[in-house]
Amino acid sequence: MGLPIVEAVLLGRRSDAEKLTGAVMPDRWPNPELVERAFSMTLDAVRQSPETRLWGARVLIARISEERRVVGSLVYKGAPDEDGIVEIAYGIEEASQGRGYATEGVGASVAWALAQPGARAVHASTFAWHYASVRVLEKVGMARVGVRDHDTMGEMLVFGISHHPWVALPRRQ
């Protein structure tokens, strides 16, 4: 996902987003609430450093009844930090939930991230009451590694993985 797509989505330019992705955007996605929760940086910050801020960001597209449709997105909260940790966030539009898109997308994205230079671990945070999200993280091999507080909504569970079964690790000689 590049800067032009992010600009189109954050600025509400639906037709531009559809042209850039080559897919139909869902009616209520991305909605402002989802963007505020998952995309914690300003558009100006993204514009200043798109290669860092959009590191690993992806749009999830599915072919549904012969039509390409955006079903969700995955974003990282920046490139790996000094400890090699990246944090993933994801969202699946409501009508596409429960179909495995999150598990497939997060699993593939985590495998990709762990294969990148400088990335040693992937973290994700979710609320304990968000059972579907907890289950996605468990299915892709992440384990609970801690808790942290959300500014307004309370405690969040932090999951992490430092190697992934889908990543071929180099053998030691």
C-alpha positions in Angstrom: 0.0 0.0 0.0 1.6 3.2 -1.1 1.2 6.9 -0.1 -1.4 7.6 -2.9 -3.8 4.9 -1.6 -3.4 6.1 2.0 -4.1 9.7 1.0 -7.2 8.6 -1.0 -8.5 6.6 2.0 -7.7 9.2 4.7 -9.1 12.0 2.6 -12.3 10.2 1.8 -11.6 10.0 -2.0 -13.3 6.7 -2.6 -13.2 6.6 -6.4 -9.4 7.4 -6.3 -8.9 4.5 -3.8 -10.8 2.1 -6.0 -8.8 3.1 -9.1 -5.5 2.7 -7.2 -6.4 -0.7 -5.8 -8.2 -1.9 -8.8 -11.0 -3.1 -6.5 -14.3 -2.0 -5.1 -14.3 -0.5 -1.7 -16.9 -1.6 0.9 -19.7 0.8 1.6 -18.7 1.6 5.2 -15.0 0.8 5.0 -12.7 2.2 6.0 -14.9 4.2 8.4 -13.5 7.0 10.5 -13.6 4.9 13.7 -11.5 2.1 12.2 -9.0 4.6 10.7 -8.5 6.3 14.1 -8.0 3.0 15.9 -5.7 1.3 13.5 -3.9 4.2 11.9 -2.5 6.1 14.8 -0.3 8.6 12.8 -1.3 11.7 10.9 -1.3 12.0 7.2 1.5 14.6 7.5 3.7 12.1 9.4 3.1 9.5 6.7 3.9 12.0 3.9 7.2 12.9 5.7 8.4 9.3 5.9 6.3 7.0 3.8 9.0 4.3 3.5 9.1 4.0 7.3 5.4 4.8 8.2 4.0 2.5 5.5 6.4 -0.4 6.1 4.6 -3.6 5.3 1.2 -2.0 4.8 -1.2 -4.0 2.6 -4.7 -3.9 1.3 -6.5 -7.2 1.4 -8.4 -7.9 -1.8 -10.6 -10.9 -2.6 -12.4 -12.0 -5.7 -16.1 -12.2 -4.8 -18.5 -13.2 -7.6 -16.0 -12.3 -10.3 -15.5 -8.8 -8.7 -12.3 -7.7 -7.0 -13.3 -6.3 -3.6 -11.3 -4.7 -0.8 -12.1 -6.8 2.3 -9.6 -5.2 4.8 -6.1 -3.9 5.4 -3.0 -4.6 7.4 -0.7 -1.9 8.7 2.5 -1.9 10.8 3.0 1.0 13.2 6.3 1.8 11.4 9.5 -0.1 10.4 11.3 -2.2 13.0 12.4 -0.3 16.1 15.9 -0.5 17.6 15.0 -3.9 19.2 13.7 -5.3 15.8 10.1 -5.2 16.9 7.2 -4.2 14.6 3.6 -4.0 15.6 0.8 -5.0 13.2 -2.8 -3.8 13.2 -5.5 -5.1 10.9 -9.1 -4.6 10.1 -11.6 -6.6 8.1 -14.8 -4.9 6.9 -17.9 -6.2 8.6 -19.5 -8.1 5.7 -16.2 -10.0 5.2 -15.6 -11.0 8.8 -15.6 -14.7 9.8 -14.3 -15.9 6.4 -10.6 -16.4 7.2 -9.3 -13.2 5.5 -7.8 -11.9 8.7 -6.0 -15.2 9.5 -4.7 -15.6 6.0 -3.6 -11.9 5.7 -2.0 -11.7 9.2 -0.3 -15.0 8.8 1.2 -14.1 5.4 2.2 -10.6 6.6 3.8 -11.9 9.8 5.9 -14.4 7.7 6.9 -11.6 5.4 7.8 -9.2 8.2 10.0 -11.8 10.0 11.9 -12.4 6.8 12.8 -8.7 6.5 16.2 -7.4 7.5 16.1 -5.8 11.0 12.8 -7.5 12.0 13.2 -9.9 14.9 9.6 -10.0 16.3 6.1 -9.0 15.5 3.7 -7.8 18.1 -0.1 -7.1 18.0 -2.5 -5.7 20.6 -6.1 -6.4 21.1 -8.8 -6.3 23.8 -9.5 -9.5 25.8 -13.2 -9.2 24.8 -12.4 -9.1 21.1 -12.5 -12.9 20.8 -12.2 -13.0 17.0 -9.0 -11.0 17.0 -7.5 -13.0 19.9 -8.3 -16.2 17.9 -6.7 -14.8 14.7 -3.5 -14.0 16.6 -3.4 -17.4 18.2 -4.1 -19.2 14.9 -1.0 -17.5 13.3 1.2 -18.7 16.1 1.4 -15.6 18.3 1.4 -16.0 22.0 0.4 -13.6 24.7 3.5 -11.7 25.9 2.1 -8.9 28.1 -0.5 -6.3 28.6 -0.7 -2.5 28.0 -3.2 0.2 28.6 -5.2 1.9 25.9 -5.7 5.6 26.3 -9.4 5.4 26.6 -10.6 1.8 26.5 -8.5 0.0 29.2 -6.3 -3.0 29.2 -5.1 -4.6 26.0 -3.5 -8.0 25.5 -0.1 -7.9 23.7 0.7 -10.9 21.5 4.1 -11.6 19.9 6.0 -14.0 17.7 9.7 -14.1 17.0 9.8 -16.9 14.5 7.0 -18.2 12.3 6.5 -21.7 11.0 5.9 -20.3 7.5 9.4 -18.7 7.5 12.3 -20.8 6.4 15.0 -20.0 9.0 18.7 -20.3 7.9 20.5 -23.4 9.1 23.6 -23.0 11.2 26.7 -24.7 9.8 
